Amino acid sequence: YPEFHKFYLMKGQIEVQKGNKDRARATYDLGIKRCHNSIPLWVSLSTLEIDDGNITKARSILEKARVKNPLNDELWVHAIRYYNILRHILVSGMSPGCRKVGIA
């Protein structure tokens, strides 16, 4: 059943628990290629990237997900959460220059 998104979710979660983030990333990518309407797959991949410190890549993943699934409200909720995480990083002192010019 290559179109059953839960298999990719479970395998990706197992790989994350084992510490194999690259394998988890590859599993989620394959799942998204086969099941591009699976919102949990998009969110899991984005969350993996955030946890790994790849903030820009996480944003890109959410953008692609919204393009492929434009009417899905859950993706918009995750995009807002992403921007809140980004704002927290900016305000926390990692970017004092941004605070100085009023971005954060």
N, C-alpha and C positions, 0 to 999 in steps of 0.2 A: 504494500500500500504506500507507494511513494508520495501520494498527495495527502497523506494523513499527517497534519501538522504537529500533532502531539508527540509523535515519535521523535521528531527533530527537537522539540522542546525538552523532552525527557533526556535524550542523549546529550544535548547541550548542557543541561543542568548537572548531569553526572560528570561531564568533563570539567565544568567549573569547580565542582566539589573536589575533584581529584587534583585541581590546580593546573589543568591543561587548557589554558585560555585560548591558545591558538587553535586547538582542536574544536573547542566550543564555538569559536568564531566561524570556523569552516563549516561546522554543522548547521549553525543558524543561517549562514549564507546559502547553503544548499537548500535548506528548508524554505527560505524566502524565494529562491528561484522557482521552486516547485509549488509553493503555496503562498503566492504574493498577497493574498487577501487575509492571511493570518496575522492579526494585529499582535497577539502575544509573541510571535516570532520577531517582529520588528522591534517591539518594546524590549524583549530580552537581549537582542543584539545591541541596541542602544544603551541599555543599562550596563552591559558588559563593557562597552567602550568608556562609559562614564567612570565605572569602577576602576578601569585600567588607566584613567587619566587622559584619555583621548576625547576631550570635550568637543573639539571641532568635528571629529568623525561621528560622534553621537548625534550632533546637530544635523549633519549631512544625512545620516540614516533616517532620522525622523522626517526630514524634508522629502526624501525619496518615498517614504511610506505614505506621506500625505498626498503626494502626486499620484501614487498608484491607488490610493484609497481616499479620494477627496471628501467623501461624505461621512467619514468616520469621526465621531466626536472624541473617542478615546485617544486618538492620536493627537488631537489638539490639546487635551489635558496633559499628555506627556510632554508636549512641546512647551507648554507653560511651565511645567515642573522643571524642564531643562533650563529655561531662561531664569527661573528663580535660583537654580543651582549656580548658574553663571554669574548672576548678580551677587550672590553670597560670596563667591570667590573674589570678585572685584572689590567688594566692600571690606572683605576680611584683611586687606592690606597687601595682597599679592600684586596689586596694581595701583600704587599711590598716585601715579600720573593720571590715571583715569578719574580718580576721586577729585583731583585738583581741577580738572576741566569740567567736572560735573556730569560725567557719564554714569557714575554709579551713585 
